[in-house]
Amino acid sequence: MRLLHHEKNKTIDFLLPGNSLLLNSAMQPDLTVSRTYSGPICLQDPLDKELMTESSLFNPLSDIKVKVQSSFMVSLGVSERAEYHGKSHSGTFPHGNNRSFSTMHPRNKTPYIQNLSSLPTRTELRTTGVFGHLGGRLVMPNTGVSLLIPHGAIPEENSWEIYMSINQGEPSLQSDGSEVLLSPEVTCGPPDMIVTTPFALTIPHCADVSSEHWNIHLKKRTQQGKWEEVMSVEDESTSCYCLLDPFACHVLLDSFGTYALTGEPITDCAVKQLKVAVFGCMSCNSLDYNLRVYCVDNTPCAFQEVVSDERHQGGQLLEEPKLLHFKGNTFSLQISVLDIPPFLWRIKPFTACQEVPFSRVWSSNRQPLHCAFSLERYTPTTTQLSCKICIRQLKGHEQILQVQTSILESERETITFIAQEDSTFPAQTGPKAFKIPYSIRQRICATFDTPNAKGKDWQMLAQKNSINRNLSYFATQSSPSAVILNLWEARHQHDGDLDSLACALEEIGRTHTKLSNITESQLDEADFNYSRQNGL
């Protein structure tokens, strides 16, 4: 038997025979600075091991080919080998995109590369789609924001236009005390829509997740424009569920509205992840060259805002962005230009080093934080620029951006990055939006929703998928296994990690009924009838 799950540029075959598991797996300079320096400062070696480790977060991973085999899945009626081909991403977004965007050296171009100029402008951070009983997925391209509408959440013979948007203006959520905004403000609607099964909303965040250092909250804006706390991520609740991954939070909800994540640091070791990047462009004076260094929250939508602004100014990304871990220890941020070639370039006086107050960085969600540096060539014959940009927090982390570029546009190599796979598919409807084929999903739910004397039920299914808290939420659902699988779909929308799911099922080792004697034609006919009944 072969079951195929088709998506654009991707085919998933389920492989599940045998008795063993096979797993291979124009903007002005920012003036909010407290001091400037013209002399050199002592810095750590930029090529230390920590920096090398951080840089590796942005390296693209090669194509992977994963084979999945599970004797448990054989009992669910799958009896022929299949393979999953996909693109691996760092982080949950992207991640990668990362969750975030994954960057690469300009010399290593692949068909997946997307140039900065092709990104949508800020006015386009809104997307819509029409969904029916079969459900689907709505994605905000290149932002890490997505919405999963499960099968059956919308009543039969109904279809609704669902939308998502990201607030790019001044945040309406005003932080209280030490609380900071960790994510974009995401709106999904229509607000009066009632779903029968919880939908999954994925929101990127910039916190270095640790329950020891952060108290993270999900908040919702009321119709009166006020923000109310829905729940703490660590709370037990039966009204909604939050699962915090390293780069995103996946929330199970039954009502639409505007949501955001906030964080209250518990200790000085609480860390915000910042993305640091350097852009350059010629000034009106042909001998001058301007460098703009940005430090923004490490969410794809925050970086997209920077890219949009720079594109309109003619700015060029000069080096792959990197991650900076900014601690809540009240120490400021220093940004310095180093190793400027003597007798070829000089930097304008009193601008070699700029220091940004802690509070300005810690609450940098109001607008993209940047510092501007003015360089000048001694002669027009100088066409190459090489220098280093050091970004470091006093008594904290440091990153080095190595700039090596041509002043002449015709000779400049454009820095590019890998686009997320979902960037061209804002709305997917029906079975093609899900990684798990419908027939397999139904068998899993029928198996694990049934109580078992040995405890091999939906609770173990949750635990094997790293869902270890607030299980009472799932107990209130008509099909706990279905909601767990919806959460799995939201978490694995980019990697489609079917092998991990098969592995979890194999470890549980429970079989509800033997279906291996069912022929391939019978199962194919069942899937055909399901598709025909639902208008596919």
Summary of the structure (lengths in Angstrom):
residues: 536
radius of gyration: 25.1
end to end distance: 21.3
largest distance: 82.5
contacts: 1797
relative contact order: 0.18
helix: 21%
strand: 33%
